[in-house]
Amino acid sequence: MKQKIDLATWNRKEHFEFFSTFEEPFFSITRPIDMTIAYEKAKVMQIPFFVYYLHKTIVAVNQVENFRYRIEGKEVVLYDEIDASSTIMREDKTFGFSFMKFHSDLHEFAKIVQTEIERIQRTPGLFTREFPENIIHFSAIPWINFTGLTHSRNYTLPDSCPKVSWGKLMDENNKKTMSAAVMAHHGFVDGYHMGLFVEALQTELNK
């Protein structure tokens, strides 16, 4: 479900119109996230760690209203719930874009992710299905402990989906961390909302 935003009365009208004139209206932050509790919890629950932190990422996204705004045509809409499109690598080292419907129950979500991973493994190509607008673009780069990240973007195409990428799991002094890069449209998201997201994400990972 979604609701149309009345731009005339919206408190972000000027922000949205200003940043929407930019060739690159997105901005990003990159920071390490404490994964110590999350990693151990995933092991105890016998949930793949990738599934675990993907689920927590979507939970945090859904908690911050500004991450649920999307541009549709000339309108701005607010979705009730956000799902994920994650890159999934195949055995031949190519990848495909997946669609993972969010489910509040972690075990049910794990089943959804596993089914989608299996579908991508046997389906060639990059775009393997149609994608809704109420998604985040999600990726994992587990080979690199990055401190910054950029995304390939076509500036002629309207894009308002936030992008979240995770790096390599690092272990130092009995503390596990992973870098997270978060990119969002500045017409919808400011530094304050980035802070809300990071706080919500760390809270969810520490549960």
Rosetta silent file (secondary structure, phi, psi, omega in degrees, C-alpha in Angstrom):
SEQUENCE: MKQKIDLATWNRKEHFEFFSTFEEPFFSITRPIDMTIAYEKAKVMQIPFFVYYLHKTIVAVNQVENFRYRIEGKEVVLYDEIDASSTIMREDKTFGFSFMKFHSDLHEFAKIVQTEIERIQRTPGLFTREFPENIIHFSAIPWINFTGLTHSRNYTLPDSCPKVSWGKLMDENNKKTMSAAVMAHHGFVDGYHMGLFVEALQTELNK
SCORE:     score description
SCORE:     0.000 S_00000001
   1 L     0.000  151.441  179.831    0.000    0.000    0.000 S_00000001
   2 E  -148.670  161.443  175.210    1.061    3.574   -0.642 S_00000001
   3 E  -129.907  141.065  177.922   -0.233    7.101   -0.276 S_00000001
   4 E   -76.877  136.327  178.743    0.278   10.055   -2.574 S_00000001
   5 L   -88.990  130.434  175.150    2.061   13.021   -1.023 S_00000001
   6 L   -79.746  100.936 -175.126    0.418   16.428   -1.459 S_00000001
   7 L   -61.211  -30.835 -176.894    3.447   18.395   -2.606 S_00000001
   8 L   -63.218  -31.481 -177.561    1.711   21.727   -2.014 S_00000001
   9 L  -110.828   -0.836 -177.033    1.537   21.136    1.740 S_00000001
  10 L   -70.944  133.795 -178.203    4.530   18.807    2.161 S_00000001
  11 L   -72.006  -10.409  177.243    7.222   20.187    4.458 S_00000001
  12 L  -104.618   12.302 -176.810    9.906   18.781    2.129 S_00000001
  13 H   -52.833  -51.267 -177.405    8.487   20.351   -1.047 S_00000001
  14 H   -67.601  -38.641  177.610   11.339   22.836   -1.480 S_00000001
  15 H   -61.926  -46.175 -178.316   13.992   20.271   -0.573 S_00000001
  16 H   -63.243  -47.210 -178.450   12.576   17.780   -3.063 S_00000001
  17 H   -65.481  -37.737 -179.889   12.269   20.289   -5.897 S_00000001
  18 H   -65.474  -53.895 -175.859   15.755   21.674   -5.267 S_00000001
  19 H   -73.313  -22.293  179.074   17.635   18.378   -5.181 S_00000001
  20 L   -71.111  -14.378  176.278   15.561   16.889   -8.003 S_00000001
  21 L   -82.788   -9.866 -177.983   17.152   19.398  -10.401 S_00000001
  22 L   -77.129  145.597  171.242   20.595   17.899   -9.718 S_00000001
  23 L   -63.939  -34.756  177.124   22.193   15.456  -12.128 S_00000001
  24 L  -125.644   92.900 -179.215   23.174   13.506   -9.010 S_00000001
  25 L   -85.208   -2.182 -179.207   20.591   14.034   -6.242 S_00000001
  26 E   -87.850  149.081  168.090   21.918   11.135   -4.156 S_00000001
  27 E  -133.567  165.117 -174.663   24.373   11.390   -1.278 S_00000001
  28 E  -144.012  159.094  171.983   25.933    8.647    0.800 S_00000001
  29 E  -131.194  151.784  175.805   27.593    7.793    4.075 S_00000001
  30 E  -133.838  130.701  178.644   29.894    4.903    4.932 S_00000001
  31 E  -155.637  153.169  176.346   30.610    3.713    8.447 S_00000001
  32 E   -73.991  142.907  178.866   31.538    0.547   10.350 S_00000001
  33 E  -119.617  136.193  179.723   28.696   -1.242   12.108 S_00000001
  34 E   -73.594  118.641 -178.024   29.150   -3.470   15.159 S_00000001
  35 L  -112.415   11.051 -173.273   28.117   -6.998   14.142 S_00000001
  36 H   -58.514  -52.684 -178.658   29.377   -8.864   17.231 S_00000001
  37 H   -68.408  -43.040 -177.391   25.979   -9.681   18.722 S_00000001
  38 H   -60.865  -42.040 -178.187   24.309  -10.178   15.343 S_00000001
  39 H   -63.240  -44.432  179.956   26.904  -12.692   14.168 S_00000001
  40 H   -68.931  -37.731  179.937   26.540  -14.830   17.284 S_00000001
  41 H   -65.186  -40.876  178.454   22.746  -14.571   17.232 S_00000001
  42 H   -61.319  -40.933  178.511   22.620  -15.738   13.612 S_00000001
  43 H   -63.799  -44.973 -179.460   24.751  -18.772   14.498 S_00000001
  44 H   -62.511  -39.695 -178.446   22.550  -19.677   17.460 S_00000001
  45 H   -81.542   -7.885 -177.772   19.400  -19.319   15.336 S_00000001
  46 L    58.600   42.270  175.528   21.043  -21.251   12.461 S_00000001
  47 L  -108.694  131.034  176.502   20.187  -18.450   10.053 S_00000001
  48 L   -52.999  135.605 -174.980   22.712  -17.612    7.297 S_00000001
  49 H   -58.151  -38.814  177.225   24.487  -14.435    8.344 S_00000001
  50 H   -57.181  -45.411  179.687   23.695  -12.761    4.995 S_00000001
  51 H   -63.958  -40.799 -176.799   19.989  -13.405    5.549 S_00000001
  52 H   -61.409  -51.881 -176.438   20.220  -12.159    9.120 S_00000001
  53 H   -77.636  -23.059  171.608   21.747   -8.770    8.361 S_00000001
  54 H   -64.723  -45.253  179.701   19.641   -8.326    5.218 S_00000001
  55 H   -60.994  -45.974 -179.393   16.519   -8.803    7.331 S_00000001
  56 H   -65.225  -33.494  177.338   17.721   -6.341    9.967 S_00000001
  57 H   -63.776  -45.387 -179.806   18.576   -3.833    7.244 S_00000001
  58 H   -67.098  -38.963  176.691   15.050   -3.947    5.829 S_00000001
  59 H   -57.514  -45.838 -179.683   13.547   -3.705    9.319 S_00000001
  60 H   -66.154  -41.120  177.210   15.572   -0.532    9.940 S_00000001
  61 H   -57.469  -44.855 -177.292   14.659    0.926    6.539 S_00000001
  62 H   -68.988  -17.757  178.842   10.979    0.425    7.275 S_00000001
  63 H   -80.579  -17.764 -177.077   11.315    2.240   10.593 S_00000001
  64 L  -109.266  109.309 -174.511   12.431    5.500    8.956 S_00000001
  65 H   -52.979  -40.410 -175.031    9.633    7.135    6.951 S_00000001
  66 H   -63.735  -20.963  176.593   11.993    9.114    4.726 S_00000001
  67 H   -83.352   -2.746 -179.349   13.459    5.879    3.346 S_00000001
  68 H  -107.244    4.288  173.253    9.985    4.849    2.185 S_00000001
  69 E   -79.187  144.296  175.743    9.367    7.803   -0.152 S_00000001
  70 E  -142.327  151.765  173.733    9.565    7.117   -3.882 S_00000001
  71 E   -91.783  127.138  175.824    9.188    9.112   -7.093 S_00000001
  72 E  -131.351  105.328 -174.152    6.542    7.725   -9.431 S_00000001
  73 L    67.398 -121.210  177.052    6.143    9.779  -12.582 S_00000001
  74 L  -104.984   12.949 -177.138    5.720   13.355  -11.377 S_00000001
  75 E  -111.932  158.368  171.067    4.374   12.281   -8.019 S_00000001
  76 E  -112.133  131.859  178.928    5.903   11.411   -4.663 S_00000001
  77 E  -124.627  155.774  175.732    4.418    8.467   -2.789 S_00000001
  78 E  -116.577  117.934 -179.828    4.986    6.998    0.655 S_00000001
  79 E   -85.993  146.811  176.056    4.955    3.205    0.848 S_00000001
  80 L   -71.449  -32.468 -175.051    3.771    1.329    3.925 S_00000001
  81 L  -147.736  144.575 -179.360    6.468   -1.308    3.509 S_00000001
  82 L  -114.979  137.826  175.502    9.750   -1.718    1.675 S_00000001
  83 E  -107.180 -165.258 -177.616   11.191   -4.953    0.249 S_00000001
  84 E  -135.630  144.400  166.045   14.657   -5.620   -1.195 S_00000001
  85 E  -115.803  112.105 -176.313   16.334   -6.274   -4.513 S_00000001
  86 E  -111.478  145.318  171.747   19.675   -7.872   -3.782 S_00000001
  87 E   -73.819  135.654  178.540   22.476   -8.883   -6.107 S_00000001
  88 E  -126.013  123.564 -178.576   23.009  -12.658   -6.045 S_00000001
  89 E   -83.117  141.157  175.817   26.190  -14.225   -7.410 S_00000001
  90 L   -98.325  174.681 -179.330   26.068  -17.386   -9.509 S_00000001
  91 L   -62.935  -29.854 -179.716   28.684  -20.123   -9.786 S_00000001
  92 L   -84.824    8.927  176.159   30.062  -18.539  -12.977 S_00000001
  93 L    73.853    8.675  166.355   30.656  -15.296  -10.994 S_00000001
  94 L   -85.589  170.050  177.128   27.967  -13.334  -12.821 S_00000001
  95 E  -135.817  159.966  176.132   25.118  -11.964  -10.756 S_00000001
  96 E  -127.402  154.474  176.452   21.429  -11.345  -11.137 S_00000001
  97 E   -84.338  127.131 -178.215   19.075   -8.890   -9.488 S_00000001
  98 L  -104.065  171.801  170.741   16.700  -10.639   -7.109 S_00000001
  99 L  -129.757  122.876 -177.584   13.481   -9.654   -5.392 S_00000001
 100 E  -122.651  105.629 -179.953   13.069  -10.535   -1.733 S_00000001
 101 L   -67.575  128.716 -179.619    9.690   -9.830   -0.209 S_00000001
 102 L   -69.893  139.561  172.150   10.015   -8.640    3.368 S_00000001
 103 L  -135.571  132.986 -176.736    8.514  -10.763    6.113 S_00000001
 104 L   -63.904  -28.824  177.869    8.637   -9.724    9.752 S_00000001
 105 L   -81.119  120.117 -175.163    9.336  -13.314   10.825 S_00000001
 106 H   -60.436  -40.670 -178.321   13.041  -13.996   10.297 S_00000001
 107 H   -68.174  -38.703  175.912   12.615  -17.711    9.628 S_00000001
 108 H   -66.862  -39.034  177.552    9.912  -17.088    7.026 S_00000001
 109 H   -63.099  -39.129  178.523   12.099  -14.433    5.442 S_00000001
 110 H   -59.803  -37.526  177.402   14.976  -16.924    5.297 S_00000001
 111 H   -65.946  -41.563  178.925   12.769  -19.267    3.260 S_00000001
 112 H   -61.159  -45.602 -178.858   11.892  -16.442    0.865 S_00000001
 113 H   -64.205  -44.538 -178.567   15.568  -15.555    0.413 S_00000001
 114 H   -62.660  -41.758  177.759   16.626  -19.173   -0.164 S_00000001
 115 H   -61.798  -40.807 -178.968   13.913  -19.681   -2.793 S_00000001
 116 H   -71.618  -37.790  176.426   14.985  -16.516   -4.575 S_00000001
 117 H   -60.973  -44.238  179.157   18.682  -17.430   -4.447 S_00000001
 118 H   -63.610  -37.847  178.815   17.875  -20.803   -6.025 S_00000001
 119 H   -64.866  -43.292  179.663   15.807  -19.080   -8.726 S_00000001
 120 H   -64.508  -37.981 -178.748   18.666  -16.707   -9.592 S_00000001
 121 H   -61.562  -30.360 -178.460   21.135  -19.608   -9.736 S_00000001
 122 L  -105.649    6.706 -179.081   19.151  -21.294  -12.505 S_00000001
 123 L  -117.524  117.049 -179.213   18.065  -18.114  -14.324 S_00000001
 124 L   -75.663  164.687  174.255   20.560  -16.420  -16.665 S_00000001
 125 L    96.532  172.473 -177.417   20.827  -12.686  -17.198 S_00000001
 126 L   -90.929  -52.357  179.061   20.839   -9.568  -15.063 S_00000001
 127 E   -97.432  107.294 -171.924   17.156   -8.622  -14.938 S_00000001
 128 L  -104.250    2.990 -179.790   15.302  -11.832  -14.197 S_00000001
 129 L  -171.527  175.133  172.875   11.870  -10.392  -13.378 S_00000001
 130 L   -80.741  149.797 -178.592    9.872   -7.174  -13.012 S_00000001
 131 L  -122.389  135.806  175.422   10.635   -5.075   -9.947 S_00000001
 132 L   -75.266  173.695  179.230    8.254   -2.928   -7.896 S_00000001
 133 L   -84.072  -23.375 -174.537    9.161    0.584   -6.750 S_00000001
 134 L   -86.947   64.006  179.251    8.966   -0.177   -3.037 S_00000001
 135 E  -133.924  163.555  161.522   12.426   -1.720   -2.741 S_00000001
 136 E  -108.173  150.865  172.632   15.910   -0.906   -1.595 S_00000001
 137 E   -89.595  121.339 -171.181   18.853   -1.837   -3.786 S_00000001
 138 E  -123.823  141.253  176.541   20.993   -4.143   -1.675 S_00000001
 139 E  -152.187  157.246  176.489   24.428   -5.657   -2.231 S_00000001
 140 E  -127.008  135.835  177.927   27.223   -7.349   -0.307 S_00000001
 141 L  -124.695   73.430 -169.682   30.932   -7.053   -1.088 S_00000001
 142 L   -73.950    0.853 -178.893   32.329   -9.557    1.413 S_00000001
 143 L   -94.395  -11.805 -170.715   35.829   -9.538   -0.085 S_00000001
 144 L  -132.164  130.683  171.442   36.656   -5.899    0.726 S_00000001
 145 L   -90.011   79.151 -173.228   36.725   -3.879    3.928 S_00000001
 146 L   -79.398  157.705  175.218   35.853   -0.665    2.123 S_00000001
 147 L  -117.069    2.913  176.146   35.795    2.848    3.583 S_00000001
 148 L  -168.067  156.943 -176.030   33.795    4.375    0.738 S_00000001
 149 L  -154.149  140.444  172.032   31.631    3.212   -2.157 S_00000001
 150 L  -120.143  163.547  179.481   30.072    4.630   -5.317 S_00000001
 151 L  -122.245  145.255  171.441   27.344    3.197   -7.532 S_00000001
 152 L   -69.791  130.996 -177.168   26.964    3.073  -11.310 S_00000001
 153 L  -142.453  142.746  173.895   24.018    5.325  -12.161 S_00000001
 154 L  -100.846  107.107 -173.189   22.188    6.488  -15.273 S_00000001
 155 L   -70.402  -13.549  179.638   21.321   10.096  -14.569 S_00000001
 156 L   -82.231  -13.262 -179.782   18.705   10.205  -17.351 S_00000001
 157 L  -100.915  133.190  177.544   16.542    7.647  -15.531 S_00000001
 158 L   -66.096  131.551 -177.618   14.516    8.682  -12.476 S_00000001
 159 L  -142.290  128.040  178.630   15.775    6.827   -9.426 S_00000001
 160 L  -135.200   11.009 -179.053   14.664    7.220   -5.837 S_00000001
 161 L   -83.101  123.802  173.577   15.511    3.820   -4.304 S_00000001
 162 L   -60.755  155.753 -178.319   17.986    3.933   -1.426 S_00000001
 163 E  -127.697  129.594  179.670   21.006    1.680   -1.801 S_00000001
 164 E  -125.800  125.890  179.407   22.648   -0.247    1.029 S_00000001
 165 E  -127.465  139.261  179.732   25.905   -2.158    0.583 S_00000001
 166 E  -113.471  146.291 -179.440   27.819   -4.202    3.145 S_00000001
 167 L  -102.362 -153.740 -175.052   31.540   -4.985    3.149 S_00000001
 168 L   -77.302  141.061  175.403   33.838   -7.620    4.619 S_00000001
 169 L   -74.992  120.911 -178.541   33.299   -8.997    8.119 S_00000001
 170 E  -109.680  145.265 -179.147   36.275   -7.904   10.216 S_00000001
 171 E  -129.181  115.715 -179.703   37.334   -9.382   13.547 S_00000001
 172 E  -145.362  126.855  179.333   39.587   -7.415   15.882 S_00000001
 173 L    54.731   44.049  178.524   39.927   -7.680   19.667 S_00000001
 174 L    62.362   21.362  176.923   36.913  -10.007   19.837 S_00000001
 175 E  -122.618  129.205 -179.893   34.737   -7.414   18.123 S_00000001
 176 E  -103.146  132.793  178.202   33.210   -8.001   14.695 S_00000001
 177 E  -134.573  156.431  172.544   32.453   -5.088   12.394 S_00000001
 178 E  -139.648  139.576  174.663   31.298   -4.566    8.822 S_00000001
 179 E   -76.491  136.618  175.163   31.314   -1.384    6.762 S_00000001
 180 E  -121.650  129.167  175.423   27.897   -0.267    5.540 S_00000001
 181 E  -109.358  127.469 -177.268   27.460    2.244    2.727 S_00000001
 182 E  -122.974  126.950 -177.913   24.052    3.928    2.522 S_00000001
 183 E  -124.530  134.295 -177.390   22.979    6.051   -0.439 S_00000001
 184 E  -149.871  157.149  178.854   19.718    7.993   -0.650 S_00000001
 185 E   -71.012  125.043 -175.171   17.965   10.764   -2.597 S_00000001
 186 L   -70.368  -15.744  174.349   18.615   14.071   -0.835 S_00000001
 187 L   -68.248  -21.885 -178.644   15.129   15.279   -1.707 S_00000001
 188 L  -108.674  -36.818 -169.328   13.839   12.687    0.764 S_00000001
 189 L  -122.327  131.353  173.559   16.708   11.992    3.143 S_00000001
 190 L  -111.576 -179.696  178.170   19.013   14.334    5.046 S_00000001
 191 H   -58.334  -36.080  178.525   21.898   13.605    7.394 S_00000001
 192 H   -59.061  -44.050 -178.205   19.447   13.477   10.296 S_00000001
 193 H   -72.115  -32.616  172.555   17.496   10.647    8.664 S_00000001
 194 H   -59.206  -42.259  178.866   20.731    8.811    7.857 S_00000001
 195 H   -63.118  -40.198  177.399   21.466    8.996   11.568 S_00000001
 196 H   -61.708  -41.675 -179.680   18.035    7.605   12.407 S_00000001
 197 H   -64.908  -47.707 -179.191   18.606    4.715   10.037 S_00000001
 198 H   -61.388  -40.414  178.648   22.063    3.851   11.401 S_00000001
 199 H   -64.498  -44.946  179.179   20.731    4.019   14.962 S_00000001
 200 H   -64.166  -40.253  179.666   17.745    1.811   14.113 S_00000001
 201 H   -62.707  -47.299 -179.576   20.013   -0.637   12.270 S_00000001
 202 H   -65.225  -36.424  177.061   22.442   -0.982   15.158 S_00000001
 203 H   -61.583  -45.264 -179.604   19.553   -1.410   17.600 S_00000001
 204 H   -65.259  -39.720 -179.697   18.081   -4.209   15.497 S_00000001
 205 H   -68.697  -24.343 -177.204   21.451   -5.928   15.124 S_00000001
 206 L   -92.197   -2.058 -178.907   22.008   -5.815   18.879 S_00000001
 207 L   -70.890    0.000    0.000   18.674   -7.420   19.804 S_00000001
